[in-house]
Amino acid sequence: MAITLEARGKLDFVLMLRRRWADVLYPALRAEYDATSPQAATPREARPVVHALPTYPWFAWLERAGQKALWRAVQDSVADQPPPPPAPPGPATLMLDPNLLLPDWYTDWDIHIQPGGVWRNDASAATYELGAKLVMMGVNDDYTFHRAFTETAIPKRDYRRIVDMGCGFGKSTWPLKRAYPQAEVIGLDLAAPCLRMAASRANAQGLAMEFRQADCAATGMESGSVDLVTSTMLIHEMPRPHLVATLKEAARILAPGGVLRFLDFTRTGDAFRDLAMLEHGERNNEPFMPGLMAADVPALCAEAGLTDARFVAFDERGAGRLDAAVWPRRAEWHFPWAVLEASKPA
Ligand SMILES: C[S@@+](CC[C@H](N)C(=O)[O-])C[C@H]1O[C@@H](n2cnc3c(N)ncnc32)[C@H](O)[C@@H]1O
């Protein structure tokens, strides 16, 4: 993307603001909280304590205002761009469904405060692509994080068919095809603009894979036809009934012995950190985050017919998947990434 000096200046300013929020304000708030006594046992108990701390108004305001400023800067940069060249021909296929009705819970919210969400028009995908780099504060520009998920969180097997649910513009799906070139790899998403971009970028990389427009709770795929179902950053974006339906659909399409790996978030047991995550959802227009944080997702997996369900921690800046639900301690703000692991009984 060719970015003008003025746009670059705005983006740099927003990025700098986010970094200071993460590595100055968050640790300051944490230090004030740690000095309180007695320590709260749950996020609900921690909430009034945290809200009374001197740094809290700055921390909370800057989180939301910074996110709004980010999208304004990103939208301006994207609007400055010339129309994209025609998609390069290549081995990837794209199947859009003009009759698919997007659910109200999906279109009613500007998720992550991105104006128009990721689905409204082609600019939505371009805005999302650039915005995602800023949200990750420049540490995932080459999608190391998504490659680490493929490399460390997925059991190495000879998969024949892999489905990546909620694939967005493809950054979670391309590494799967690279790691398992023999497999048929299919990315599913509701958002046509993201799927168009995913297929176009796959073509540019010479990846023979498929991107399909479908609701991951009703994929239309044959029962027992998939060996591995993945998702990254999907399940915190859906209401509980849809999460239940998605787990049931994953269990239905998985073959006996098939594997499920979803990268998302879960409670850490640290009341301050879990409250910060809940409120991150509130300030960032992620209305279903509290539901996910409160849910017993492994129990929902069991109800869906999956076994051995559990969350393990994922350290995106270190080893990737860790072997237990124990997160590295870091002073600055960082997400409690977690991998939901489950399998279909053999
Ligand atoms: C935060 S993005 C993550 C995209 C990608 N997995 C990644 O890690 O970059 C969540 C994606 O899930 C998609 N999504 C949300 N609900 C969905 C559903 N019910 N069925 C299919 N896709 C869905 C959204 O359109 C969005 O592209």
Ligand as a Chemical Component Dictionary entry (heavy atoms), coordinates in Angstrom:
data_LIG
# 
_chem_comp.id                   LIG 
_chem_comp.type                 NON-POLYMER 
_chem_comp.pdbx_formal_charge   0 
_chem_comp.three_letter_code    LIG 
# 
loop_
_chem_comp_atom.comp_id 
_chem_comp_atom.atom_id 
_chem_comp_atom.alt_atom_id 
_chem_comp_atom.type_symbol 
_chem_comp_atom.charge 
_chem_comp_atom.model_Cartn_x 
_chem_comp_atom.model_Cartn_y 
_chem_comp_atom.model_Cartn_z 
_chem_comp_atom.pdbx_ordinal 
LIG C1  C1  C 0  -11.454 -11.200 14.068 1  
LIG S1  S1  S 1  -11.799 -11.907 12.527 2  
LIG C2  C2  C 0  -10.555 -13.187 12.463 3  
LIG C3  C3  C 0  -10.177 -13.543 11.047 4  
LIG C4  C4  C 0  -9.042  -14.555 10.908 5  
LIG N1  N1  N 0  -9.377  -15.831 11.473 6  
LIG C5  C5  C 0  -7.773  -14.016 11.516 7  
LIG O1  O1  O 0  -7.312  -14.518 12.542 8  
LIG O2  O2  O -1 -7.233  -13.082 10.947 9  
LIG C6  C6  C 0  -13.297 -12.823 12.752 10 
LIG C7  C7  C 0  -13.879 -13.260 11.441 11 
LIG O3  O3  O 0  -14.968 -14.151 11.708 12 
LIG C8  C8  C 0  -15.992 -13.914 10.778 13 
LIG N2  N2  N 0  -17.240 -14.460 11.335 14 
LIG C9  C9  C 0  -17.914 -14.031 12.425 15 
LIG N3  N3  N 0  -18.982 -14.805 12.635 16 
LIG C10 C10 C 0  -18.990 -15.761 11.671 17 
LIG C11 C11 C 0  -19.842 -16.849 11.352 18 
LIG N4  N4  N 0  -20.931 -17.111 12.084 19 
LIG N5  N5  N 0  -19.545 -17.605 10.283 20 
LIG C12 C12 C 0  -18.443 -17.345 9.523  21 
LIG N6  N6  N 0  -17.608 -16.319 9.767  22 
LIG C13 C13 C 0  -17.875 -15.535 10.827 23 
LIG C14 C14 C 0  -15.955 -12.415 10.574 24 
LIG O4  O4  O 0  -16.553 -12.031 9.357  25 
LIG C15 C15 C 0  -14.449 -12.129 10.613 26 
LIG O5  O5  O 0  -13.889 -12.172 9.326  27 
# 
loop_
_chem_comp_bond.comp_id 
_chem_comp_bond.atom_id_1 
_chem_comp_bond.atom_id_2 
_chem_comp_bond.value_order 
_chem_comp_bond.pdbx_ordinal 
LIG C1  S1  SING 1  
LIG S1  C2  SING 2  
LIG S1  C6  SING 3  
LIG C2  C3  SING 4  
LIG C3  C4  SING 5  
LIG C4  N1  SING 6  
LIG C4  C5  SING 7  
LIG C5  O1  DOUB 8  
LIG C5  O2  SING 9  
LIG C6  C7  SING 10 
LIG C7  O3  SING 11 
LIG C7  C15 SING 12 
LIG O3  C8  SING 13 
LIG C8  N2  SING 14 
LIG C8  C14 SING 15 
LIG N2  C9  SING 16 
LIG N2  C13 SING 17 
LIG C9  N3  DOUB 18 
LIG N3  C10 SING 19 
LIG C10 C11 SING 20 
LIG C10 C13 DOUB 21 
LIG C11 N4  SING 22 
LIG C11 N5  DOUB 23 
LIG N5  C12 SING 24 
LIG C12 N6  DOUB 25 
LIG N6  C13 SING 26 
LIG C14 O4  SING 27 
LIG C14 C15 SING 28 
LIG C15 O5  SING 29 
# 
